[in-house]
Amino acid sequence: MNPINIEGHLKLLLLQWVVIIAAAWGVGRLGRRFFNQPLAVGEIAAGILLGPSALGAIWPHDWPTMFSKETQQSLQLLGQLGLVFLLFQVGMEFDFSHLRSKSKTVSAVSICGMTVPILCGLAIGPWLHQHFAPETPAFGFQFFLCIALSISALPIMGRILLEMRLERTAIGVMAISAAAIDDIIGWVLLGIATAMVTANFDVVHLLGQLAGIAVFFLALHKVVGPWLRCVWRRCEKNSSGEELSASFLVLLLIGLYLSCLITHELGIFVIFGAFLFGTALHQEITLVKAWRKRFSDMVLVAFVPIFFTNTGLNTKIGALQTPVAWFACALVLVAAVVGKLGGCYLGARLTGQPAREAACVAALMNTRALMGLIAINIGRDLGLLPASVFTMLVIMALFTTAMCGPLLRWWQPK
């Protein structure tokens, strides 16, 4: 590409980036102000509004010029880079003490919150596959459908709890703890599913990949993580503050990018490397705060909306053209809500929680948002979710996230 073409490509990309940031910021805050929705709901909605389902339908002739195919890969690359930083931060903020919790309620909510949605996915999966994805491998399709129905959105749940000042209540602690367990199970399942597809379901190759991932995880937590934390404490003592020095930032970014490259070589997506690298540093609270202070707003404002918009650009409501397709979309939504909300409510009630507290925990666990969309996009990238089913699952993720706030306000104990 010659310099003139590069300049033209960059101009169009920057224009798209301006539109994406403005739309995500504006719609996100409108949703929070007038509908009491978390910012993520408005940002997802902004992506869909900018996509072919809304703006593309209103402006069919000129819309391809605004979001041309020649810049689509560049936008996708920026969105993936944002996910790398975001998942690194999510990994750093992941509290493994939740996994050691002996609470009966947390365990029951977590178990029911995974098993009941998976059972719902197994119930509707064969019919969906027969009618909407007969060309895709049935096992892979079913696997990703079950993951999309069972995963929770821990970062969005945390934002909702903070906005409603519930983060230190019994409801908040139970929901965060159960979601943490469910999310780590979901990430393991996603990693296994990705490895299975990239290994072409070859058992020997798959076992080799899983062994490599296990060795890499142990190396991060037993060698790399402790060494980096020790270096950080030394830098912190010398600088007398919680600021990321340039020297330590070099080490951190090299470790982050190498982790992404290693997971890519192991046959799973680079974002898993970012998440695993983050979990190796989660004990160092001052490092987490320093990273958040320096990079969190930039990632959330400039990069994450690109991921949401790319999801919206690939969400084609027009793909659901028949009554059967809309019935299937409703069926997916019902299965998601009954499985997650109903399963978590059942788990909380079986361990003696009052009805309102159990319902609030279930409402929090029912939100999919970012984590659900990441799982759905991975399934699409692997060719296991056709456009129609992808659209159904995006609608499901949006609705289950939008339900959380109103249900919490309705069920919250006085």
Secondary structure, 3 states (H helix, E strand, C coil): CCHHHHHHHHHHHHHHHHHHHHHHHHHHHHHHHHHCCCHHHHHHHHHHHHCCCCHHHHCCCCHHHHCCHHHHHHHHHHHHHHHHHHHHHHHHCCCHHHHHCCCHHHHHHHHHHHHHHHHHHHHHHHHHHHHHCCCCCHHHHHHHHHHHHHCCCHHHHHHHHHHCCCCCCHHHHHHHHHHHHHHHHHHHHHHHHHHHHHCCCCHHHHHHHHHHHHHHHHHHHHHHHHHHHHHHHHHHHHHCCCCCCHHHHHHHHHHHHHHHHHHHHCCCCHHHHHHHHHHCCCCCHHHHHHHHHHHHHHHHHHHHHHHHHHHHHCCCHHHCCCHHHHHHHHHHHHHHHHHHHHHHHHHHHHCCCCHHHHHHHHHHHCCCHHHHHHHHHHHHHCCCCCHHHHHHHHHHHHHHHHHHHHHHHHHCCC
